[in-house]
Amino acid sequence: MNENQFKNKKIIITGHTGFKGSWLTAWLTLLGAKIIGISSGIPSNPSHFKFLNLKRKIKHLIVDIRDARKLKKVFVKEKPDYVFHLAAQAIVRKSYLYPKLTFETNTIGTLNVLEAIKMIKKKCIAVLITSDKVYKNLEINRGYNENDILGGYDAYSASKASAELVIQSYIKCFFRSKKNNKFIAVARAGNVIGGGDWSEDRLIPDCVKSWSKKKPVKIRSPKSTRPWQHVLEALNGYLTLAIKLKNNSNFHGEVFNFGPNKYYDLSVISVMKLIKKNWKDAKWKIIKNKNNYFYESKLLKINSSKAKKYLKWRCVLSFNETIDMISYWYKNFYKNKKVDKKFTFKQIKDFENILKIRNR
Protein backbone atom coordinates (compact mmCIF):
# COMPACT_ATOMS: atom_id res chain seq x y z
CA MET A 1 0.00 0.00 0.00
CA ASN A 2 1.33 3.44 -0.98
CA GLU A 3 0.53 5.56 2.07
CA ASN A 4 1.38 8.83 0.28
CA GLN A 5 -1.80 8.46 -1.78
CA PHE A 6 -3.81 9.79 1.17
CA LYS A 7 -1.57 12.64 2.35
CA ASN A 8 -3.42 15.98 2.36
CA LYS A 9 -6.46 14.36 0.70
CA LYS A 10 -9.96 15.19 1.90
CA ILE A 11 -11.66 12.01 3.02
CA ILE A 12 -15.22 11.55 4.21
CA ILE A 13 -15.70 8.61 6.57
CA THR A 14 -19.28 7.77 7.52
CA GLY A 15 -19.55 5.90 10.80
CA HIS A 16 -16.23 7.35 11.98
CA THR A 17 -17.18 7.09 15.66
CA GLY A 18 -17.78 3.33 15.51
CA PHE A 19 -15.29 0.53 16.08
CA LYS A 20 -13.97 0.12 12.52
CA GLY A 21 -14.56 3.77 11.71
CA SER A 22 -12.46 5.03 14.62
CA TRP A 23 -9.55 2.74 13.70
CA LEU A 24 -9.77 3.90 10.06
CA THR A 25 -9.91 7.54 11.18
CA ALA A 26 -6.87 7.06 13.40
CA TRP A 27 -4.89 5.36 10.62
CA LEU A 28 -5.70 7.98 8.00
CA THR A 29 -4.79 10.82 10.36
CA LEU A 30 -1.38 9.16 10.74
CA LEU A 31 -1.14 9.12 6.94
CA GLY A 32 -1.73 12.87 6.81
CA ALA A 33 -5.28 12.86 5.46
CA LYS A 34 -7.85 15.57 6.15
CA ILE A 35 -10.79 13.68 7.65
CA ILE A 36 -14.43 14.73 7.64
CA GLY A 37 -16.27 12.30 9.90
CA ILE A 38 -20.02 11.77 9.61
CA SER A 39 -21.92 9.86 12.31
CA SER A 40 -25.25 10.10 14.08
CA GLY A 41 -23.51 10.02 17.47
CA ILE A 42 -21.22 7.98 19.71
CA PRO A 43 -22.46 4.36 19.51
CA SER A 44 -20.88 2.89 22.65
CA ASN A 45 -19.66 3.69 26.13
CA PRO A 46 -16.70 3.37 26.54
CA SER A 47 -15.88 4.72 23.07
CA HIS A 48 -12.67 4.13 21.12
CA PHE A 49 -13.30 7.40 19.25
CA LYS A 50 -13.57 9.39 22.49
CA PHE A 51 -10.70 7.49 24.10
CA LEU A 52 -8.35 8.64 21.27
CA ASN A 53 -9.73 12.19 21.38
CA LEU A 54 -10.07 12.06 17.58
CA LYS A 55 -12.54 14.93 17.66
CA ARG A 56 -9.57 17.31 17.95
CA LYS A 57 -7.79 15.84 14.94
CA ILE A 58 -10.62 15.90 12.37
CA LYS A 59 -13.79 17.70 11.31
CA HIS A 60 -16.36 15.87 13.40
CA LEU A 61 -19.95 16.16 12.13
CA ILE A 62 -23.12 14.77 13.71
CA VAL A 63 -25.27 13.86 10.71
CA ASP A 64 -27.63 10.91 10.36
CA ILE A 65 -27.17 9.26 6.94
CA ARG A 66 -30.95 8.87 6.79
CA ASP A 67 -31.12 12.67 6.40
CA ALA A 68 -30.48 12.99 2.66
CA ARG A 69 -30.60 16.79 2.61
CA LYS A 70 -27.96 17.30 5.30
CA LEU A 71 -25.79 14.56 3.84
CA LYS A 72 -25.76 16.14 0.36
CA LYS A 73 -24.94 19.51 1.89
CA VAL A 74 -21.81 18.08 3.55
CA PHE A 75 -20.60 16.33 0.39
CA VAL A 76 -21.13 19.41 -1.78
CA LYS A 77 -19.31 21.65 0.69
CA GLU A 78 -16.37 19.35 1.46
CA LYS A 79 -15.70 18.01 -2.08
CA PRO A 80 -13.94 14.83 -0.88
CA ASP A 81 -11.25 12.99 -2.80
CA TYR A 82 -12.23 9.74 -1.11
CA VAL A 83 -15.30 8.36 0.63
CA PHE A 84 -15.34 5.39 2.97
CA HIS A 85 -18.91 4.46 3.87
CA LEU A 86 -19.04 2.44 7.09
CA ALA A 87 -22.09 3.92 8.86
CA ALA A 88 -24.62 1.22 9.66
CA GLN A 89 -26.92 -0.41 12.17
CA ALA A 90 -24.50 -3.30 12.58
CA ILE A 91 -25.94 -5.46 15.37
CA VAL A 92 -27.88 -8.55 14.24
CA ARG A 93 -29.88 -8.88 17.46
CA LYS A 94 -30.85 -5.20 17.31
CA SER A 95 -32.15 -5.74 13.77
CA TYR A 96 -34.81 -8.08 15.21
CA LEU A 97 -35.92 -5.39 17.63
CA TYR A 98 -35.72 -2.50 15.17
CA PRO A 99 -36.07 -3.86 11.62
CA LYS A 100 -37.40 -0.60 10.16
CA LEU A 101 -34.49 1.40 11.60
CA THR A 102 -32.08 -1.23 10.27
CA PHE A 103 -33.41 -1.05 6.69
CA GLU A 104 -33.63 2.75 6.79
CA THR A 105 -30.03 3.07 7.96
CA ASN A 106 -28.35 0.31 5.98
CA THR A 107 -30.31 0.40 2.71
CA ILE A 108 -31.78 3.89 2.40
CA GLY A 109 -28.74 5.38 4.15
CA THR A 110 -26.49 3.83 1.49
CA LEU A 111 -28.78 5.19 -1.22
CA ASN A 112 -28.45 8.65 0.35
CA VAL A 113 -24.64 8.34 0.30
CA LEU A 114 -24.76 7.47 -3.41
CA GLU A 115 -27.03 10.46 -4.07
CA ALA A 116 -24.56 12.67 -2.21
CA ILE A 117 -21.64 11.29 -4.25
CA LYS A 118 -23.56 12.23 -7.41
CA MET A 119 -23.46 15.87 -6.29
CA ILE A 120 -19.65 16.08 -6.15
CA LYS A 121 -18.19 18.04 -9.10
CA LYS A 122 -14.77 16.38 -9.15
CA LYS A 123 -13.11 12.98 -9.25
CA CYS A 124 -14.00 10.94 -6.20
CA ILE A 125 -13.11 7.43 -5.11
CA ALA A 126 -15.67 5.63 -2.92
CA VAL A 127 -15.34 2.35 -1.05
CA LEU A 128 -18.69 1.22 0.30
CA ILE A 129 -18.49 -1.38 3.06
CA THR A 130 -21.25 -3.95 3.44
CA SER A 131 -20.77 -7.31 5.19
CA ASP A 132 -19.89 -10.98 4.81
CA LYS A 133 -23.48 -11.62 5.89
CA VAL A 134 -24.92 -10.41 2.55
CA TYR A 135 -24.63 -13.96 1.22
CA LYS A 136 -27.50 -16.41 1.31
CA ASN A 137 -25.91 -18.60 3.96
CA LEU A 138 -26.14 -22.27 3.02
CA GLU A 139 -23.42 -23.08 5.59
CA ILE A 140 -21.01 -24.49 3.01
CA ASN A 141 -17.33 -25.19 3.66
CA ARG A 142 -15.78 -23.78 0.49
CA GLY A 143 -16.29 -20.14 1.45
CA TYR A 144 -18.50 -17.69 -0.44
CA ASN A 145 -17.00 -15.81 -3.37
CA GLU A 146 -18.14 -12.48 -4.75
CA ASN A 147 -20.46 -14.02 -7.38
CA ASP A 148 -22.47 -16.16 -4.97
CA ILE A 149 -26.14 -15.38 -4.46
CA LEU A 150 -27.10 -12.70 -1.96
CA GLY A 151 -29.69 -13.30 0.69
CA GLY A 152 -30.32 -12.52 4.33
CA TYR A 153 -32.25 -14.36 7.03
CA ASP A 154 -32.37 -11.46 9.49
CA ALA A 155 -33.06 -7.78 8.92
CA TYR A 156 -29.37 -6.85 9.26
CA SER A 157 -28.22 -9.31 6.59
CA ALA A 158 -31.15 -8.54 4.29
CA SER A 159 -30.67 -4.78 4.62
CA LYS A 160 -26.99 -5.12 3.70
CA ALA A 161 -27.83 -7.36 0.70
CA SER A 162 -30.45 -4.80 -0.32
CA ALA A 163 -27.84 -2.05 -0.05
CA GLU A 164 -25.66 -3.96 -2.50
CA LEU A 165 -28.51 -4.12 -5.01
CA VAL A 166 -28.91 -0.37 -4.66
CA ILE A 167 -25.17 0.19 -5.16
CA GLN A 168 -25.00 -1.90 -8.33
CA SER A 169 -28.13 -0.22 -9.70
CA TYR A 170 -26.64 3.26 -9.13
CA ILE A 171 -23.33 2.28 -10.69
CA LYS A 172 -25.08 1.01 -13.81
CA CYS A 173 -27.56 3.89 -14.05
CA PHE A 174 -25.60 6.94 -12.90
CA PHE A 175 -21.86 6.19 -12.86
CA ARG A 176 -21.28 4.42 -16.18
CA SER A 177 -20.92 7.23 -18.73
CA LYS A 178 -17.58 7.98 -20.40
CA LYS A 179 -17.51 11.30 -18.56
CA ASN A 180 -18.00 9.64 -15.17
CA ASN A 181 -15.43 10.75 -12.62
CA LYS A 182 -16.82 8.92 -9.59
CA PHE A 183 -15.44 5.43 -9.10
CA ILE A 184 -17.06 3.04 -6.64
CA ALA A 185 -16.23 -0.41 -5.27
CA VAL A 186 -17.77 -2.61 -2.59
CA ALA A 187 -15.92 -4.30 0.28
CA ARG A 188 -17.26 -7.26 2.24
CA ALA A 189 -15.26 -8.08 5.37
CA GLY A 190 -15.30 -11.04 7.72
CA ASN A 191 -15.75 -10.77 11.48
CA VAL A 192 -13.32 -8.05 12.52
CA ILE A 193 -11.94 -8.02 16.04
CA GLY A 194 -9.57 -5.67 17.82
CA GLY A 195 -9.04 -3.36 20.75
CA GLY A 196 -11.52 -0.60 21.36
CA ASP A 197 -14.63 -2.53 20.42
CA TRP A 198 -17.43 -2.19 22.98
CA SER A 199 -20.33 -3.05 20.71
CA GLU A 200 -23.24 -5.14 21.96
CA ASP A 201 -23.49 -8.87 21.28
CA ARG A 202 -19.94 -9.31 20.02
CA LEU A 203 -17.62 -11.94 21.38
CA ILE A 204 -14.51 -9.94 22.31
CA PRO A 205 -16.32 -6.94 23.86
CA ASP A 206 -18.60 -9.26 25.85
CA CYS A 207 -15.52 -11.12 27.13
CA VAL A 208 -13.44 -8.15 28.21
CA LYS A 209 -16.35 -6.33 29.82
CA SER A 210 -17.13 -9.39 31.94
CA TRP A 211 -13.52 -10.34 32.70
CA SER A 212 -12.57 -6.81 33.69
CA LYS A 213 -15.14 -7.26 36.48
CA LYS A 214 -13.90 -10.84 37.16
CA LYS A 215 -17.21 -12.27 36.02
CA PRO A 216 -17.74 -15.18 33.60
CA VAL A 217 -18.94 -14.23 30.13
CA LYS A 218 -22.12 -15.84 28.84
CA ILE A 219 -21.68 -17.67 25.51
CA ARG A 220 -24.64 -18.68 23.34
CA SER A 221 -23.12 -20.61 20.41
CA PRO A 222 -19.71 -22.07 21.33
CA LYS A 223 -19.45 -24.20 18.19
CA SER A 224 -20.35 -21.45 15.69
CA THR A 225 -17.55 -20.69 13.24
CA ARG A 226 -16.76 -17.23 11.91
CA PRO A 227 -14.09 -15.67 9.64
CA TRP A 228 -12.17 -13.80 12.37
CA GLN A 229 -9.53 -11.20 11.47
CA HIS A 230 -7.91 -8.19 13.11
CA VAL A 231 -9.59 -4.89 12.26
CA LEU A 232 -6.36 -3.57 10.69
CA GLU A 233 -6.35 -6.45 8.20
CA ALA A 234 -9.77 -5.44 6.88
CA LEU A 235 -8.92 -1.73 6.89
CA ASN A 236 -5.75 -2.45 4.94
CA GLY A 237 -8.02 -4.09 2.38
CA TYR A 238 -10.26 -1.01 2.17
CA LEU A 239 -7.29 1.34 1.76
CA THR A 240 -5.63 -0.90 -0.82
CA LEU A 241 -8.88 -1.10 -2.79
CA ALA A 242 -9.24 2.70 -2.74
CA ILE A 243 -5.73 3.15 -4.15
CA LYS A 244 -6.27 0.52 -6.85
CA LEU A 245 -9.60 2.10 -7.75
CA LYS A 246 -8.01 5.52 -8.12
CA ASN A 247 -5.26 4.24 -10.40
CA ASN A 248 -7.31 1.77 -12.44
CA SER A 249 -10.93 2.49 -13.42
CA ASN A 250 -11.39 -1.19 -14.34
CA PHE A 251 -12.04 -1.81 -10.64
CA HIS A 252 -15.11 0.45 -10.83
CA GLY A 253 -18.20 -1.51 -9.78
CA GLU A 254 -16.21 -4.48 -8.49
CA VAL A 255 -16.86 -6.31 -5.21
CA PHE A 256 -14.11 -7.73 -3.01
CA ASN A 257 -14.16 -10.07 -0.02
CA PHE A 258 -11.66 -9.42 2.75
CA GLY A 259 -11.42 -12.39 5.06
CA PRO A 260 -8.87 -14.47 6.95
CA ASN A 261 -6.84 -17.41 5.75
CA LYS A 262 -8.81 -20.66 5.76
CA TYR A 263 -7.29 -21.96 8.98
CA TYR A 264 -8.39 -18.83 10.85
CA ASP A 265 -12.06 -19.87 10.58
CA LEU A 266 -12.30 -20.90 14.22
CA SER A 267 -15.21 -21.73 16.48
CA VAL A 268 -16.21 -19.38 19.27
CA ILE A 269 -14.91 -21.77 21.91
CA SER A 270 -11.55 -22.07 20.13
CA VAL A 271 -11.16 -18.29 20.16
CA MET A 272 -12.05 -18.21 23.85
CA LYS A 273 -9.35 -20.75 24.67
CA LEU A 274 -6.73 -18.71 22.80
CA ILE A 275 -7.71 -15.53 24.65
CA LYS A 276 -7.58 -17.34 28.00
CA LYS A 277 -3.79 -17.72 27.81
CA ASN A 278 -3.47 -13.90 27.97
CA TRP A 279 -6.26 -13.23 30.48
CA LYS A 280 -5.97 -15.16 33.74
CA ASP A 281 -9.49 -14.24 34.86
CA ALA A 282 -11.05 -15.66 31.69
CA LYS A 283 -14.10 -17.76 32.48
CA TRP A 284 -17.25 -18.47 30.54
CA LYS A 285 -20.66 -20.00 30.93
CA ILE A 286 -22.52 -21.58 28.02
CA ILE A 287 -26.21 -20.68 27.95
CA LYS A 288 -29.09 -21.65 25.70
CA ASN A 289 -30.54 -19.04 23.39
CA LYS A 290 -33.97 -18.47 24.91
CA ASN A 291 -35.10 -16.14 22.10
CA ASN A 292 -36.52 -18.54 19.54
CA TYR A 293 -36.92 -15.73 17.01
CA PHE A 294 -33.21 -14.98 17.03
CA TYR A 295 -31.47 -17.13 14.42
CA GLU A 296 -27.69 -17.57 14.37
CA SER A 297 -25.86 -19.44 11.62
CA LYS A 298 -23.39 -22.10 12.70
CA LEU A 299 -20.92 -21.76 9.82
CA LEU A 300 -19.86 -18.71 7.83
CA LYS A 301 -16.82 -18.55 5.54
CA ILE A 302 -15.77 -16.19 2.77
CA ASN A 303 -13.22 -16.63 0.00
CA SER A 304 -10.73 -13.79 -0.53
CA SER A 305 -8.95 -15.21 -3.59
CA LYS A 306 -10.07 -12.29 -5.76
CA ALA A 307 -8.51 -9.72 -3.41
CA LYS A 308 -5.31 -11.76 -3.25
CA LYS A 309 -5.10 -12.00 -7.05
CA TYR A 310 -6.05 -8.49 -8.13
CA LEU A 311 -5.22 -6.33 -5.11
CA LYS A 312 -2.24 -8.35 -3.82
CA TRP A 313 -3.92 -8.21 -0.41
CA ARG A 314 -3.74 -10.91 2.22
CA CYS A 315 -3.92 -11.27 5.98
CA VAL A 316 -0.38 -10.89 7.36
CA LEU A 317 -0.94 -11.58 11.06
CA SER A 318 -1.05 -15.05 12.52
CA PHE A 319 -4.13 -15.67 14.63
CA ASN A 320 -1.97 -15.86 17.76
CA GLU A 321 -0.57 -12.42 16.89
CA THR A 322 -4.11 -11.13 16.42
CA ILE A 323 -5.20 -12.43 19.83
CA ASP A 324 -2.05 -11.02 21.47
CA MET A 325 -2.64 -7.55 19.96
CA ILE A 326 -6.23 -7.54 21.19
CA SER A 327 -5.34 -8.79 24.66
CA TYR A 328 -2.56 -6.21 25.07
CA TRP A 329 -4.89 -3.41 23.94
CA TYR A 330 -7.60 -4.22 26.48
CA LYS A 331 -5.11 -4.85 29.26
CA ASN A 332 -3.66 -1.42 28.55
CA PHE A 333 -7.13 0.07 28.83
CA TYR A 334 -8.42 -1.79 31.90
CA LYS A 335 -5.38 -2.59 34.02
CA ASN A 336 -2.74 0.12 33.67
CA LYS A 337 -2.91 2.88 36.26
CA LYS A 338 -1.99 5.38 33.59
CA VAL A 339 -3.75 4.52 30.34
CA ASP A 340 -1.62 5.05 27.22
CA LYS A 341 -3.88 6.72 24.67
CA LYS A 342 -1.16 6.31 22.04
CA PHE A 343 -1.45 2.52 22.17
CA THR A 344 -3.79 2.37 19.17
CA PHE A 345 -1.39 4.45 17.07
CA LYS A 346 1.50 2.24 18.17
CA GLN A 347 -0.37 -0.85 17.02
CA ILE A 348 -1.06 0.79 13.66
CA LYS A 349 2.64 1.62 13.24
CA ASP A 350 3.61 -1.92 14.25
CA PHE A 351 1.14 -3.31 11.73
CA GLU A 352 2.53 -1.07 8.97
CA ASN A 353 6.01 -2.44 9.68
CA ILE A 354 4.72 -6.01 9.56
CA LEU A 355 3.05 -5.26 6.22
CA LYS A 356 6.30 -3.98 4.73
CA ILE A 357 8.30 -6.97 5.94
CA ARG A 358 5.85 -9.74 5.07
CA ASN A 359 4.70 -8.35 1.72
CA ARG A 360 8.23 -8.13 0.28
For each residue, the residues with C-beta under 8 A, 3 or more apart:
1: 236 239 240 243 355
2: 5 243
3: 6 7 31 352
4: 7
5: 2 9 242 243 246
6: 3 9 11 28 31 32 33 82 239
7: 3 4 31 32 33
8: 32 33 34
9: 5 6 33 34 81 82
10: 33 34 36 78 79 80 81 82
11: 6 28 33 34 35 36 80 81 82 83 84
12: 36 37 38 74 75 78 80 82 83 84
13: 16 21 24 25 28 35 36 37 38 83 84 86
14: 21 38 39 65 83 84 85 86 87 113
15: 18 20 21 38 39 85 86 87 88
16: 13 21 22 24 25 35 37 38 39 49 54 58 60 86
17: 21 22 37 39 41 42 43 47 49
18: 15 21 22 39 43 44 49 86 87 90 199
19: 22 23 44 48 192 194 196 197 198 199 231
20: 15 23 24 86 129 192 231 234 235
21: 13 14 15 16 17 18 24 25 37 39 49 86 87
22: 16 17 18 19 25 26 47 48 49 52 54 196
23: 19 20 26 27 48 194 196 231 232 235 344 348
24: 13 16 20 21 27 28 84 86 235 238
25: 13 16 21 22 28 29 35 37 49 54 57 58
26: 22 23 29 30 52 54 344 345 348
27: 23 24 30 31 232 235 239 348
28: 6 11 13 24 25 31 33 35
29: 25 26 32 33 35 54 57 58
30: 26 27 345 348 349
31: 3 6 7 27 28
32: 6 7 8 29
33: 6 7 8 9 10 11 28 29 82
34: 8 9 10 11 58 59
35: 11 13 16 25 28 29 57 58 59
36: 10 11 12 13 58 59 61 74 78 80
37: 12 13 16 17 21 25 54 58 59 60 61
38: 12 13 14 15 16 61 63 65 71 74 87
39: 14 15 16 17 18 21 42 43 61 62 63 87
40: 62 63 64 65 87
41: 17 62
42: 17 39 45 47 49 50
43: 17 18 39 47 199
44: 18 19 47 48 198 199 200
45: 42 198
46: 50 51 198 333
47: 17 22 42 43 44 50 51 198
48: 19 22 23 44 51 52 195 196 197 198 344
49: 16 17 18 21 22 25 42 52 54 55
50: 42 46 47 53 55
51: 46 47 48 196 333 341
52: 22 26 48 49 341 344 345
53: 50 56 57 341
54: 16 22 25 26 29 37 49 57 58 60
55: 49 50 58 60
56: 53
57: 25 29 35 53 54
58: 16 25 29 34 35 36 37 54 55
59: 34 35 36 37 78
60: 16 37 54 55
61: 36 37 38 39 74
62: 39 40 41
63: 38 39 40 67 70 71 74
64: 40 67 70
65: 14 38 40 71 87 105 109 110 112 113
66: 104 105 108 109 112
67: 63 64 70 71 112
68: 71 72 112 115 116
69: 72 73
70: 63 64 67 73 74
71: 38 63 65 67 68 74 75 112 113 115 116
72: 68 69 75 76 112 115 116 119
73: 69 70 76 77
74: 12 36 38 61 63 70 71 77 78 116
75: 12 71 72 78 79 80 116 117 119 120
76: 72 73 79 116 119 120
77: 73 74
78: 10 12 36 59 74 75
79: 10 75 76 120 121 122
80: 10 11 12 36 75 83 120 124
81: 9 10 11 122 123 124 125
82: 6 9 10 11 12 33 124 125 126 127 242
83: 11 12 13 14 80 113 117 124 125 126 127
84: 11 12 13 14 24 126 127 129 238 242
85: 14 15 110 113 126 127 128 129
86: 13 14 15 16 18 20 21 24 129
87: 14 15 18 21 38 39 40 65 105 109 113
88: 15 105 106 109 129 160
89: 94 95 98 101 102 105 106 156 159
90: 18 131 156 199
91: 94 95 156 199 200 201
92: 95 96 133 154 156 157 201 296
93: 96 97 200 201 294
94: 89 91 97 98 102 156 200 201
95: 89 91 92 98 99 102 154 155 156 159
96: 92 93 99 154 155 291 293 294
97: 93 94
98: 89 94 95 101 102
99: 95 96 102 103 155
100: 103 104
101: 89 98 104 105
102: 89 94 95 98 99 105 106 155 156 159
103: 99 100 106 107 108 155 158 159 162
104: 66 100 101 107 108 109
105: 65 66 87 88 89 101 102 108 109 159
106: 88 89 102 103 109 110 156 159 160 162 163
107: 103 104 110 111 159 162 163 166
108: 66 103 104 105 111 112
109: 65 66 87 88 104 105 106 112 113
110: 65 85 106 107 113 114 128 163 166 167
111: 107 108 114 115 163 166 170
112: 65 66 67 68 71 72 108 109 115 116
113: 14 65 71 83 85 87 109 110 116 117 126 128
114: 110 111 117 118 166 167 170 174 184
115: 68 71 72 111 112 118 119
116: 68 71 72 74 75 76 112 113 119 120
117: 75 83 113 114 120 124 126 182 184
118: 114 115 174 182
119: 72 75 76 115 116
120: 75 76 79 80 116 117 124 182
121: 79
122: 79 81 181
123: 81 181 182 183
124: 80 81 82 83 117 120 181 182 183
125: 81 82 83 183 242 245 246
126: 82 83 84 85 113 117 182 183 184 185
127: 82 83 84 85 184 185 186 187 238 241 242 245
128: 85 110 113 163 167 184 185 186 187
129: 20 84 85 86 88 186 187 188 189 238
130: 134 160 161 163 164 186 187 188
131: 90 134 156 157 160 188 189
132: 135 144 188 189 190 191 227 257 259 300 302
133: 92 137 152 156 157 160 300
134: 130 131 150 151 152 157 160 161 164 188
135: 132 144 148 149 150 151 161 302
136: 148 149 150 151 152
137: 133 151 153 157 297 299 300
138:
139: 297 298 299 300
140: 143 144 299 301
141: 299 301
142: 301 303
143: 140 259 262 301 302 303
144: 132 135 140 148 257 301 302 303
145: 148 257 302 303 305 306
146: 188 254 255 256 257 306
147:
148: 135 136 144 145
149: 135 136
150: 134 135 136 161 164 165
151: 134 135 136 137 157 158 161
152: 133 134 136 155 156 157 158 159 160 161 162
153: 137 157 158 295 297
154: 92 95 96 157 158 295
155: 95 96 99 102 103 152 158 159
156: 89 90 91 92 94 95 102 106 131 133 152 159 160
157: 92 131 133 134 137 151 152 153 154 160 161
158: 103 151 152 153 154 155 161 162
159: 89 95 102 103 105 106 107 152 155 156 162 163
160: 88 106 130 131 133 134 152 156 157 163 164
161: 130 134 135 150 151 152 157 158 164 165
162: 103 106 107 152 158 159 165 166
163: 106 107 110 111 128 130 159 160 166 167
164: 130 134 150 160 161 167 168 186 255
165: 150 161 162 168 169
166: 107 110 111 114 162 163 169 170
167: 110 114 128 163 164 170 171 184 186
168: 164 165 171 172 253
169: 165 166 172 173
170: 111 114 166 167 173 174 175 184
171: 167 168 174 175 176 184 252 253
172: 168 169 175 176 253
173: 169 170 176
174: 114 118 170 171
175: 170 171 172 180 182 183 184 252 253
176: 171 172 173 180
177: 180
178:
179:
180: 175 176 177 183 252
181: 122 123 124
182: 117 118 120 123 124 126 175
183: 123 124 125 126 175 180 245 246 249 251 252
184: 114 117 126 127 128 167 170 171 175 245 252 253
185: 126 127 128 241 242 245 251 252 253 254 255 256
186: 127 128 129 130 164 167 254 255 256
187: 127 128 129 130 234 237 238 241 255 256 258
188: 129 130 131 132 134 146 255 256 257 258 302
189: 129 131 132 192 229 234 237 257 258 259
190: 132 226 227 228 229 234 257 258 259 260 302
191: 132 226 227 228 229 300
192: 19 20 189 229 230 231 233 234
193: 197 203 204 228 229 230 231 322 326
194: 19 23 197 204 230 231 232 325 326 329
195: 48 325 326 328 329 330 332 333 343 344 347
196: 19 22 23 48 51 329 333 344
197: 19 48 193 194 202 204 205 231
198: 19 44 45 46 47 48 205 209
199: 18 19 43 44 90 91 202 205
200: 44 91 93 94 205
201: 91 92 93 94 206
202: 197 199 205 206
203: 193 206 207 268 271 272
204: 193 194 197 207 208 275 326
205: 197 198 199 200 202 208 209
206: 201 202 203 209 210 217 218
207: 203 204 210 211 217 272 275 279 282 284
208: 204 205 211 212 279 330 334
209: 198 205 206 212 213 217
210: 206 207 213 215 216 217 218
211: 207 208 214 215 217 279 281 282 283
212: 208 209 330 334
213: 209 210
214: 211 281
215: 210 211 283
216: 210 283 284 285
217: 206 207 209 210 211 283 284 285
218: 206 210 284 285 286 287
219: 222 268 269 272 284 285 286 287
220: 286 287 288 289 296
221: 224 268 289 296 298
222: 219 267 268 269 272 286
223: 267 268 269 298
224: 221 267 268 296 297 298 299
225: 265 266 267 268 298 299 300 301
226: 190 191 265 266 268 300
227: 132 190 191 259 260 264 265 300 301 302
228: 190 191 193 260 264 265 266 271 319 322
229: 189 190 191 192 193 233 234 258 259 260 264 315 322
230: 192 193 194 233 234 315 317 322 325 326 351
231: 19 20 23 192 193 194 197 234 235
232: 23 27 194 235 236 317 347 348 351
233: 192 229 230 236 237 258 260 315 316 317
234: 20 187 189 190 192 229 230 231 237 238 258
235: 20 23 24 27 231 232 238 239
236: 1 232 233 239 240 313 351 355
237: 187 189 233 234 240 241 256 258 307 311 313
238: 24 84 127 129 187 234 235 241 242 258
239: 1 6 27 235 236 242 243
240: 1 236 237 243 244 311 312 313
241: 127 185 187 237 238 244 245 251 256 307 311 313
242: 5 82 84 125 127 185 238 239 245 246
243: 1 2 5 239 240 246 247
244: 240 241 247 248 251 310 311
245: 125 127 183 184 185 241 242 248 249 251 252
246: 5 125 183 242 243
247: 243 244
248: 244 245 251
249: 183 245 252
250:
251: 183 185 241 244 245 248 254 310
252: 171 175 180 183 184 185 245 249
253: 168 171 172 175 184 185
254: 146 185 186 251
255: 146 164 185 186 187 188
256: 146 185 186 187 188 237 241 304 306 307 310 311
257: 132 144 145 146 188 189 190 302 303 304 306 307
258: 187 188 189 190 229 233 234 237 238 304 307 313
259: 132 143 189 190 227 229 301 302 303 304 315
260: 190 227 228 229 233 264 265 304 315 319
261: 264 314 315
262: 143 265 301
263: 319
264: 227 228 229 260 261 315 319
265: 225 226 227 228 260 262 301
266: 225 226 228 270 271 274 319
267: 222 223 224 225 270 271
268: 203 219 221 222 223 224 225 226 271 272
269: 219 222 223 272 273
270: 266 267 273 274
271: 203 228 266 267 268 274 275 323
272: 203 207 219 222 268 269 275 276 282 284
273: 269 270 276 277
274: 266 270 271 277 319 320 323
275: 204 207 271 272 278 279 282 323 326 327
276: 272 273 279 282
277: 273 274
278: 275 323 324 327 328 331
279: 207 208 211 275 276 282 327 331
280:
281: 211 214
282: 207 211 272 275 276 279
283: 211 215 216 217
284: 207 216 217 218 219 272
285: 216 217 218 219
286: 218 219 220 222
287: 218 219 220
288: 220
289: 220 221 292 294 296
290:
291: 96 294
292: 289
293: 96
294: 93 96 289 291
295: 153 154
296: 92 220 221 224 289
297: 137 139 153 224 300
298: 139 221 223 224 225
299: 137 139 140 141 224 225
300: 132 133 137 139 191 225 226 227 297
301: 140 141 142 143 144 225 227 259 262 265
302: 132 135 143 144 145 188 190 227 257 259
303: 142 143 144 145 257 259 306
304: 256 257 258 259 260 307 308 313 314
305: 145 308 309
306: 145 146 256 257 303 309 310
307: 237 241 256 257 258 304 310 311 313 314
308: 304 305 311 312 313 314
309: 305 306
310: 244 251 256 306 307
311: 237 240 241 244 256 307 308
312: 240 308 359
313: 236 237 240 241 258 304 307 308
314: 261 304 307 308
315: 229 230 233 259 260 261 264
316: 233 354 355 358 359
317: 230 232 233 321 322 325 351 354
318: 321 322
319: 228 260 263 264 266 274 322 323
320: 274 323 324
321: 317 318 324 325
322: 193 228 229 230 317 318 319 325 326
323: 271 274 275 278 319 320 326 327
324: 278 320 321 327 328
325: 194 195 230 317 321 322 328 329 347
326: 193 194 195 204 230 275 322 323 329 330
327: 275 278 279 323 324 330 331
328: 195 278 324 325 331 332 343
329: 194 195 196 325 326 332 333 343 344 347
330: 195 208 212 326 327 333 334
331: 278 279 327 328 334 335 336
332: 195 328 329 335 336 339 340 343
333: 46 51 195 196 329 330 336 339 343
334: 208 212 330 331
335: 331 332
336: 331 332 333 339 340
337:
338:
339: 332 333 336
340: 332 336 343 346
341: 51 52 53 344
342: 345 346
343: 195 328 329 332 333 340 346 347
344: 23 26 48 52 195 196 329 341 347 348
345: 26 30 52 342 348 349
346: 340 342 343 349 350
347: 195 232 325 329 343 344 350 351
348: 23 26 27 30 232 344 345 351 352
349: 30 345 346 352 353
350: 346 347 353 354
351: 230 232 236 317 347 348 354 355
352: 3 348 349 355 356
353: 349 350 356 357
354: 316 317 350 351 357 358
355: 1 236 316 351 352 358 359
356: 352 353 359 360
357: 353 354 360
358: 316 354 355
359: 312 316 355 356
360: 356 357
